[in-house]
Amino acid sequence: MIKVVDGNQAAAYGVKLSKPDIIATYPITPQTPLVEYLATMVARKELDAEMVEVESEHSALSALHGAALAGARTFTATSSQGLALMYEPYFRTSTLRLPVVMCIVTREMISPQTVWSGHQDAITVRDAGWIQIFVERNQEVLDAIIQAYRLAEDKRVMLPVNVCLDGFYLSHLIERVEIPEQKDVDEFLPPLELNHIKLDPDDPISVDPLTPGNLLTHYRKKHIEGLENAKDIIERIDAEFGQVFGRYYHGKVEPYLMQDANIALVAMGSMTGAARIVVNEARKMGLKVGLIKLRMFRPFPKEELRELLKDVDVVGVIDKNVSFGFSSGTVFYELKSALFSYHEPLMVNFIAGLGGADITKDYLRFIINYLEKIRQSQKVGREVVWMDIDREV
């Protein structure tokens, strides 16, 4: 079935096809329509799930703790300040190893007051132990949610997953989306079976008692092992998804025209679509430019990035966020850290798209030309370029 839908509705279809038992959400721009679509599906009995009405985002995720511990498949979604309010149970979800799937419809954090797009909210919670997948288009929103449940519920992972879609650029804009058949999704996504903990009145246990430090160390190490396992498992899940549904997303990172590239752009989310067009233009002009779409941000796919960039002279990282105190974007310094002591190309960070600012093709042309000048001179002048401040379009 083909439909023309916005990103929030695509997400709702992905959730419906995944058959969660419990949904608990609280509305916040630009995530609100996603909640409304799901509530409508439940009201019309198109989705057999319990829709829990809560008073806040903190309560939404807290309610899912009990549901997940009882063996339910669960879903929630939020944005920006809602995610900030959710932080306490957000951290606890991962450290309890609960396979919750949550959409972050990405948005700037306040202040100054803004409701527009940016990656600051999702990036800020990157070290709270969740898997994070950033998507490019609405079809990928739907497909990534189905994949996320398979990944989260894998016994070698057992960790919650964020599917991060750009607010407004995806959530409120429409695209052609293919809706899979329910029977195909049912075969791809088996029912949830918890293997490490399950609340049962007939077999009572204590969940999350006070834990001594030496035992906590074991928990943290196993948590990190679960994240590392996710790197290989998402590749297998994505390959199987491609065989069943005909769409393949390259697992953790998607290289584009990187075979002979001496200049590489690194980007996440919806901006990669425009970047791909401008890379094609640059190729026609004789520039050896490639693009790396960073799909899985947590765990950070350092091994694949090292391999893709081993012969590249100059790398431009486009960040829709800032790292306060590090004076750059977060993807930039994480990539620079991953490449340290390996091949270390010349690198420049471009801060763009904050507060919903468009990342236009003109911006991307400027970035490629800037990187080509660096490649020719072999000198980096300004390591961080703030688009809209350091240049005029």
C-alpha positions as CSV (number, residue, x, y, z in Angstrom):
1,M,0.0,0.0,0.0
2,I,1.3,3.4,-1.0
3,K,0.4,6.6,1.0
4,V,1.6,10.2,1.0
5,V,2.2,11.0,4.7
6,D,4.2,13.2,6.9
7,G,6.9,11.8,9.2
8,N,4.8,11.7,12.3
9,Q,2.2,9.6,10.4
10,A,4.9,7.4,9.0
11,A,6.1,6.8,12.5
12,A,2.6,5.9,13.6
13,Y,2.3,3.4,10.9
14,G,5.6,1.9,11.9
15,V,4.3,1.6,15.5
16,K,1.0,0.1,14.4
17,L,2.7,-2.6,12.3
18,S,5.0,-3.4,15.3
19,K,2.0,-4.2,17.5
20,P,3.0,-2.6,20.9
21,D,0.9,-3.6,23.9
22,I,1.3,-0.3,25.8
23,I,1.7,3.2,24.5
24,A,2.3,6.1,26.9
25,T,3.0,9.6,25.5
26,Y,2.6,13.2,26.3
27,P,2.3,15.7,23.5
28,I,4.9,18.3,22.7
29,T,5.7,20.2,19.4
30,P,6.7,18.8,16.9
31,Q,5.9,15.4,18.1
32,T,2.2,16.1,18.9
33,P,0.6,14.8,15.7
34,L,2.4,11.4,16.2
35,V,0.5,11.0,19.5
36,E,-2.8,12.1,17.9
37,Y,-2.3,9.6,15.0
38,L,-1.7,6.7,17.5
39,A,-4.7,7.8,19.7
40,T,-6.9,7.8,16.6
41,M,-5.7,4.3,15.6
42,V,-6.5,3.0,19.0
43,A,-9.9,4.7,19.2
44,R,-10.8,3.2,15.8
45,K,-9.6,-0.2,16.9
46,E,-7.1,-0.3,14.1
47,L,-4.4,-0.8,16.8
48,D,-4.9,-3.2,19.7
49,A,-2.9,-1.4,22.3
50,E,-3.5,0.3,25.7
51,M,-3.1,4.1,25.3
52,V,-2.1,5.4,28.7
53,E,-3.0,9.1,29.4
54,V,-0.3,10.6,31.6
55,E,0.4,14.1,33.1
56,S,3.9,14.5,31.8
57,E,6.8,12.9,29.9
58,H,8.4,11.7,33.1
59,S,5.2,9.7,33.9
60,A,5.0,8.4,30.3
61,L,8.4,6.7,30.4
62,S,7.9,5.7,34.0
63,A,4.7,3.9,33.1
64,L,6.5,2.0,30.5
65,H,9.0,0.7,33.0
66,G,6.3,-1.3,34.7
67,A,4.8,-2.4,31.4
68,A,8.1,-3.5,30.0
69,L,9.1,-5.3,33.2
70,A,5.8,-7.2,32.9
71,G,6.7,-8.4,29.4
72,A,4.8,-5.8,27.3
73,R,6.1,-4.3,24.0
74,T,6.1,-0.6,24.5
75,F,6.3,2.7,22.7
76,T,6.7,6.4,23.5
77,A,7.8,9.6,21.8
78,T,8.9,13.1,22.8
79,S,10.9,16.2,21.8
80,S,13.2,18.8,23.4
81,Q,11.9,20.0,26.8
82,G,9.8,16.8,27.1
83,L,12.9,14.7,26.7
84,A,14.6,16.9,29.4
85,L,11.8,16.3,31.8
86,M,12.0,12.6,31.0
87,Y,15.7,12.3,31.7
88,E,15.5,10.4,35.1
89,P,13.5,7.5,33.8
90,Y,15.3,7.8,30.4
91,F,18.6,6.8,32.1
92,R,16.9,4.1,34.1
93,T,15.3,2.6,31.0
94,S,18.7,1.7,29.6
95,T,20.3,0.6,32.8
96,L,17.4,-1.7,33.5
97,R,18.0,-3.1,30.0
98,L,14.4,-2.5,28.9
99,P,13.7,-2.8,25.2
100,V,11.6,0.3,24.9
101,V,11.3,2.0,21.4
102,M,11.0,5.8,21.5
103,C,10.9,8.4,18.7
104,I,12.7,11.6,19.3
105,V,11.2,14.2,16.9
106,T,14.3,16.4,17.2
107,R,14.0,20.0,18.2
108,E,16.2,22.7,19.7
109,M,16.4,23.1,23.4
110,I,15.5,26.4,25.0
111,S,16.5,29.2,25.7
112,P,16.3,31.4,23.6
113,Q,12.8,30.3,23.0
114,T,12.4,28.1,19.9
115,V,10.3,25.2,18.8
116,W,12.2,24.6,15.5
117,S,14.4,21.8,14.3
118,G,17.8,20.8,15.6
119,H,19.6,17.8,17.0
120,Q,20.4,19.3,20.3
121,D,17.8,17.3,22.3
122,A,18.8,13.8,21.1
123,I,22.5,14.6,21.1
124,T,22.4,15.9,24.7
125,V,21.3,12.5,26.0
126,R,23.7,10.4,23.9
127,D,25.6,9.0,26.9
128,A,22.5,7.7,28.7
129,G,22.9,4.2,27.3
130,W,20.3,4.1,24.6
131,I,20.9,3.1,21.0
132,Q,20.2,6.1,18.7
133,I,19.3,5.9,15.0
134,F,19.0,9.1,12.9
135,V,16.9,8.8,9.7
136,E,16.9,10.7,6.5
137,R,13.3,10.5,5.1
138,N,9.8,9.4,6.0
139,Q,10.1,5.9,4.5
140,E,13.1,5.3,6.7
141,V,11.1,6.6,9.8
142,L,8.6,3.8,9.3
143,D,11.1,1.1,8.5
144,A,13.5,2.1,11.3
145,I,10.8,1.7,13.9
146,I,10.2,-1.9,12.8
147,Q,14.0,-2.5,12.8
148,A,14.3,-0.9,16.2
149,Y,12.0,-3.4,17.9
150,R,14.0,-6.3,16.4
151,L,17.3,-4.7,17.6
152,A,16.0,-3.7,21.1
153,E,14.5,-7.1,21.8
154,D,17.5,-9.2,20.6
155,K,18.7,-11.2,23.6
156,R,22.3,-10.1,22.8
157,V,21.3,-6.4,23.1
158,M,18.2,-5.9,25.3
159,L,18.5,-2.1,25.2
160,P,16.1,0.7,24.4
161,V,16.3,2.4,21.0
162,N,15.6,6.0,19.8
163,V,14.5,6.6,16.3
164,C,15.4,10.2,15.7
165,L,13.6,12.1,13.0
166,D,14.1,15.8,12.2
167,G,11.3,18.0,13.6
168,F,9.3,19.7,10.8
169,Y,11.6,18.8,8.0
170,L,10.4,15.2,8.4
171,S,7.7,15.3,11.0
172,H,5.4,17.8,9.2
173,L,6.4,17.4,5.5
174,I,4.8,14.7,3.3
175,E,6.5,12.1,1.1
176,R,5.5,8.9,-0.7
177,V,5.7,6.0,1.8
178,E,5.2,2.3,1.2
179,I,3.2,0.7,4.0
180,P,4.3,-3.0,4.4
181,E,1.8,-5.8,4.8
182,Q,1.1,-6.8,8.4
183,K,1.8,-10.5,7.7
184,D,5.2,-9.6,6.4
185,V,6.0,-7.5,9.5
186,D,4.7,-10.3,11.8
187,E,7.2,-12.7,10.2
188,F,10.0,-10.3,10.4
189,L,9.3,-9.2,14.0
190,P,8.5,-12.0,16.4
191,P,6.6,-11.5,19.7
192,L,8.6,-10.1,22.6
193,E,10.2,-12.6,25.0
194,L,12.1,-11.1,27.9
195,N,15.0,-13.2,29.0
196,H,16.5,-11.4,31.9
197,I,13.6,-10.1,34.1
198,K,9.8,-10.3,34.2
199,L,7.4,-9.2,36.9
200,D,5.1,-12.1,37.9
201,P,2.8,-12.0,41.0
202,D,3.2,-15.7,41.4
203,D,7.0,-15.4,41.5
204,P,7.8,-12.1,43.2
205,I,11.2,-10.5,42.9
206,S,12.9,-7.3,43.9
207,V,13.7,-5.1,40.9
208,D,16.6,-2.6,41.1
209,P,17.7,-3.0,44.8
210,L,20.5,-1.0,46.2
211,T,23.6,-2.2,44.4
212,P,27.2,-2.3,45.7
213,G,29.9,-0.7,43.5
214,N,31.7,-3.9,42.5
215,L,28.4,-5.4,41.2
216,L,27.5,-2.1,39.5
217,T,30.8,-2.4,37.5
218,H,29.6,-5.7,36.1
219,Y,26.3,-4.1,35.1
220,R,28.0,-1.3,33.3
221,K,30.4,-3.5,31.4
222,K,27.6,-5.8,30.3
223,H,25.6,-2.8,29.2
224,I,28.5,-1.6,27.0
225,E,28.8,-5.1,25.6
226,G,25.2,-5.0,24.6
227,L,25.8,-1.7,22.8
228,E,28.8,-3.2,21.0
229,N,26.7,-6.3,20.0
230,A,24.2,-3.9,18.5
231,K,26.7,-2.8,15.9
232,D,26.8,-6.2,14.2
233,I,23.2,-7.1,14.9
234,I,21.8,-4.0,13.2
235,E,23.7,-5.0,10.0
236,R,22.1,-8.4,10.0
237,I,18.7,-7.0,10.8
238,D,19.0,-4.4,8.0
239,A,20.2,-7.0,5.5
240,E,17.2,-9.3,6.3
241,F,14.9,-6.3,6.2
242,G,16.1,-5.5,2.7
243,Q,15.5,-9.1,1.6
244,V,11.9,-9.0,2.9
245,F,10.8,-5.5,2.0
246,G,13.2,-4.4,-0.7
247,R,14.7,-1.5,1.2
248,Y,18.2,-1.4,2.7
249,Y,19.8,1.3,4.8
250,H,23.4,0.1,5.1
251,G,23.0,-0.6,8.9
252,K,25.2,1.9,10.8
253,V,26.6,4.2,8.0
254,E,25.7,4.7,4.4
255,P,28.7,5.7,2.1
256,Y,27.9,7.5,-1.1
257,L,30.6,7.8,-3.8
258,M,33.3,7.2,-1.3
259,Q,35.3,4.7,-3.4
260,D,37.8,7.3,-4.7
261,A,36.9,10.3,-2.7
262,N,39.6,12.7,-1.4
263,I,37.0,15.0,0.2
264,A,34.2,13.6,2.4
265,L,31.1,15.2,4.0
266,V,29.7,13.6,7.2
267,A,26.1,14.3,8.0
268,M,23.0,12.9,9.9
269,G,19.3,13.2,9.4
270,S,17.3,14.9,6.6
271,M,20.2,17.1,5.5
272,T,21.9,14.1,3.8
273,G,19.3,14.2,1.0
274,A,20.4,17.7,-0.1
275,A,24.0,16.8,0.5
276,R,23.7,13.8,-1.9
277,I,22.4,16.1,-4.7
278,V,25.3,18.6,-4.2
279,V,27.9,15.8,-4.1
280,N,26.5,14.7,-7.5
281,E,27.0,18.3,-8.8
282,A,30.5,18.4,-7.5
283,R,31.4,15.1,-9.2
284,K,30.3,16.6,-12.6
285,M,32.7,19.4,-12.0
286,G,35.6,17.0,-11.4
287,L,35.8,17.1,-7.6
288,K,36.2,13.8,-5.9
289,V,33.7,14.3,-3.2
290,G,31.9,11.6,-1.2
291,L,29.3,11.5,1.5
292,I,28.9,9.5,4.7
293,K,25.4,9.3,6.1
294,L,25.9,8.6,9.8
295,R,22.8,6.5,10.7
296,M,23.7,5.0,14.0
297,F,25.1,7.6,16.4
298,R,25.0,5.4,19.5
299,P,26.9,3.2,19.7
300,F,29.3,5.2,17.6
301,P,30.5,3.2,14.5
302,K,34.1,4.2,14.8
303,E,35.4,1.1,13.0
304,E,33.4,1.7,9.8
305,L,34.2,5.4,9.8
306,R,38.0,4.7,10.1
307,E,37.8,2.4,7.2
308,L,35.8,4.7,5.0
309,L,38.0,7.7,5.7
310,K,41.4,6.0,5.6
311,D,42.3,7.4,2.1
312,V,40.5,10.8,2.4
313,D,42.4,14.0,2.6
314,V,39.8,16.4,4.0
315,V,36.6,15.8,6.0
316,G,33.8,18.2,6.6
317,V,31.4,17.4,9.4
318,I,28.0,19.1,9.4
319,D,26.5,19.4,12.9
320,K,23.0,20.5,13.8
321,N,24.0,20.8,17.4
322,V,26.8,22.3,19.6
323,S,28.8,20.8,22.3
324,F,28.8,23.4,25.1
325,G,32.4,23.6,26.5
326,F,34.0,22.0,23.5
327,S,33.4,24.8,21.1
328,S,32.3,22.6,18.2
329,G,29.6,20.2,17.2
330,T,29.4,16.9,18.9
331,V,29.7,14.6,15.8
332,F,32.9,16.5,14.8
333,Y,34.8,15.9,18.0
334,E,33.6,12.4,18.4
335,L,34.7,11.6,14.8
336,K,38.0,13.3,15.5
337,S,38.5,11.2,18.6
338,A,37.7,8.0,16.7
339,L,40.3,8.8,14.1
340,F,43.0,9.8,16.5
341,S,46.2,7.6,16.1
342,Y,44.7,6.2,12.9
343,H,44.7,8.0,9.6
344,E,44.0,11.7,10.6
345,P,42.7,13.7,7.7
346,L,42.3,17.5,7.8
347,M,39.0,18.2,9.4
348,V,36.6,21.2,9.5
349,N,33.3,21.4,11.4
350,F,30.3,23.3,10.0
351,I,27.7,24.3,12.5
352,A,24.4,24.7,10.5
353,G,20.7,24.2,10.8
354,L,20.3,25.4,14.4
355,G,16.9,26.6,15.3
356,G,15.3,25.3,12.1
357,A,17.6,27.3,9.8
358,D,17.6,25.7,6.3
359,I,20.7,23.8,5.2
360,T,20.5,24.8,1.5
361,K,22.2,23.5,-1.5
362,D,24.1,26.9,-1.6
363,Y,25.4,26.2,1.9
364,L,26.6,22.7,0.8
365,R,28.3,24.1,-2.3
366,F,30.1,26.6,-0.1
367,I,31.2,23.8,2.2
368,I,32.6,21.6,-0.6
369,N,34.4,24.6,-2.2
370,Y,35.8,25.5,1.3
371,L,37.1,21.9,1.7
372,E,38.6,21.8,-1.8
373,K,40.7,24.9,-1.0
374,I,41.9,23.2,2.2
375,R,42.8,20.1,0.2
376,Q,44.9,22.2,-2.2
377,S,46.6,24.2,0.4
378,Q,46.9,21.4,3.0
379,K,46.2,24.0,5.7
380,V,43.1,24.4,8.0
381,G,42.6,28.0,9.0
382,R,39.3,28.0,10.9
383,E,38.5,24.6,12.3
384,V,34.9,25.4,13.2
385,V,32.8,27.4,10.7
386,W,29.5,28.8,12.0
387,M,27.2,29.1,9.0
388,D,25.1,32.3,8.9
389,I,27.9,34.0,11.0
390,D,31.2,33.2,9.2
391,R,29.7,33.6,5.7
392,E,26.8,35.1,3.8
393,V,24.6,33.3,1.4
